[in-house]
Amino acid sequence: MSPAKTTTVNTAHSVVEPSARSKRIAGTLVIVYALVTMLPLAWIFLTSIKSPPDSISYPPKILFTPSIEGYCNLFTTRTRQTPEYIASLPAPDGVCDAVTRQRNMVIAGPSNFLPRFTNSLIIAFGSTFLAVGLGTLAAYGFSRFKVPMADDLLFFILSTRMMPPIAVAIPIYLMYRQLGLSDTALGMMLLYTAVNVSLAVWLLKGFIDEIPREYEEAAMIDGYSRLQAFRKVVLPQATTGIAATAIFCLIFAWNEYAFASLLTSGSAQTAPPFIPTIIGEGGQDWPAVAAGTTIFLVPILVFTILLRKQLLRGITFGAVRK
Amino acid sequence: MPGLEGRRPGPPTTPRDPGAQDRFLPMATRLHLRPDRVAPFPPTQASARVTTSHHTLADKAAEAAARATPDGVVVRVRALSDRAIAWLFIAPTIVLLLAINIFPLFWAIYLSFTNFRANRPNAEVKNVGLGNYSRVLNDPDIWASMQTTAHFVFWTILLQTVIGFALAYLIDRKFRGHAFWTTLILIPMMLSPAVVGNFWRFLYEPQIGLFAYAVSFLTGIPTSEIQMLGSVNLAPWAIIIVDTWMWTPYVMLICLAGLRSIPDYIYEAAEVDRASNWRQFWSITVPMALPFIMLAVLFRGIENFKMFDMVNLLTGGGPGSTTEVASITLKRDAFEAWATGRSSAFAIVLFVAVFGLANIYVKALNRVKQR
């Protein structure tokens, strides 16, 4: 704190406002941290547009000719052929075909990436819809009515999220085997709904608590029934909270790996357990893995930026608000 | 009531006379419960145009109805209907959790007393009493995995708290563009630990990986010697680094909320008393942000105690069993050795441990908050 500043203490903020120098130092350090922390993510993207030889060169290449090969390999399966055979083929159909032929290979068919990605979409959106729907109702119930043992019930709801997923997976695995739900999208959707509903109830209870009761009471005075007041007064007021909660649920279901890797193997497998299994000739096909990772991460990046004002609430189950 | 104007049909209440509103509310609640008898304003377009005269009329009707209805009846009817709605709203969630979380938990408790093996569903199931528990608690491998978990949890929390708090402190200097850089820093924690953890395998590659290259560039150690995932000594640190990279923003965000919750006037008072910056930091900043730091530690502690996905993809517990945290041991027991009964016992032990530790910690947290 410079002496000039302490003499001019007449506005409320001058004392606690950091000096220009401390701001500069803080800014530099934070920016350095941010850039270092972004490096792995930047590397994922760069690797996805490298050709396989470029991706494993030493020293790591920063300047290179971009290639679409990683994305081609991600969506296709290929077989090796003799150059004579490839020369005998008609002209390549599309960019990927041409790129593949340069490696003395031909495209044999689509890979499993697209179905796995679609599974991720279906399961994530389905479970989010269910969790937010159930969560909104329960949160309203807890927020507005005297529920016997409300605190115990809320704690019970939260505690279901404390269990290690593998511990839950053992009996779920057996139960789903009995019910014929193993490796089905419905089974995964129900499971993710159950995991997410605890988050949804806690977050939404916070949001609904913030809507003054007087709104509904006034509406009910005017003849709305309790359900009408809920639908026409509370729900519109809670839209932001519901949207934020939905995005949090969506991100969880989208990212989830432990249950997915243990309970799905084929038709209902989601992208997270699939991406690590993408292999090329002689090991992991890193450009293809990076391409899959990039496609997988982009939606979350967008959502994180949309959600930045609500992040704090979401990650603390509504315990910390602002 | 902003935001409600125009949407709400019927006559407006008078905000200038709060007493009237107080008297009006309970009556109106009765009104709403006995629509057949007192005919309240239906929420239609027509009623929106009705003016004060109707208001007083309905008011009188309401008063009459209120007088006519014994209090006990009103209370009972209202309680019943509201309670019905409450249960109607809450029950689906509870039923789902009972079906998908609690029923399996009880099943796991039952299995933990048997020698059931999921890969031999038709074999005879025998009750082994507490045998599984005594085997789990006396198994040196399981204790080793608990130690690995403790090492992982301790170092990740320590690093994340120190770096996260420092970052929050710096961001709280409110330099230009701090909002943008904060958002950028937050990105890693939202990503999938599995998918990103998997990619770290590539970054950790000794010859071609970016991490090895950067370390050798900074220290001069040849890249071939920087075998993060293959070395018994370095592998535990490899997973700690990834977890810290991923979750430091989480701690930072909560700490930042803590720092921002400290009112300016406290610092102003300290400044008037000529307290040094150092003194202000330790006597004001740290103690006042402590409940927030502890909350972050609580959440990270529980999450990292359960850690599975990132470690499973990065090292799979290896090399040997140097990074075999509890969840990985559990997975190997349950889904590779198929010792379902024994692994259920281990799962229950883990659950009780998380739950117990979390409870103790929450109590401590509340004590700090009250101070």
Interface residues (C-beta under 8 A of the other chain):
Chain A: M1 T6 V9 A12 H13 V15 V16 P18 S22 K23 R24 A26 G27 L29 V30 I31 Y33 A34 T37 M38 L39 P40 L41 W43 I44 T47 S55 I56 S57 Y58 P59 P60 L134 G135 L137 A138 Y140 G141 F142 R144 F145 K146 V147 L153 F156 I157 S159 T160 M162 M163 P164 P165 I166 A167 V168 A169 I170 P171 I172 Y173 L174 M175 L190 L191 T193 A194 V197 S198 V201 P212 E214 Y215 E217 A218 A219 M220 I221 D222 G223 Y224 S225 R226 L227 Q228 K232 V233 P236 Q237 I251 W254 N255 E256 Y257 A258 S261 L262 A271 P272 P273 I275 P276 Q284 W286 V289 A290 T293 F296 L297 I300 L301 F303 T304 I305 R308 L311 L312 I315 T316 A319 V320 K322
Chain B: M1 G3 L4 R7 R8 P9 G10 P11 T13 F24 L25 A28 T29 L31 H32 P35 P40 F41 P42 P43 S47 S81 D82 R83 I85 A86 W87 L88 F89 I90 P92 T93 I94 L96 L97 A99 I100 N101 I102 F103 P104 L105 W107 A108 L111 A118 L167 L170 I171 R173 K174 F175 R176 G177 H178 W181 T182 T183 L184 I185 L186 I187 P188 M189 M190 L191 S192 P193 A194 V195 V196 N198 F199 W200 R201 F202 L203 Q207 I208 G209 L210 Y213 T223 W245 T248 P249 Y250 L253 I254 A257 R260 D264 Y267 E268 E271 N277 F292 L295 F299 I302 F305 K306 F308 D309 N312 L313 A326 S327 L330 K331 A334 F335 T340 S343 S344 A347 I348 L350 F351 V354 F355 A358
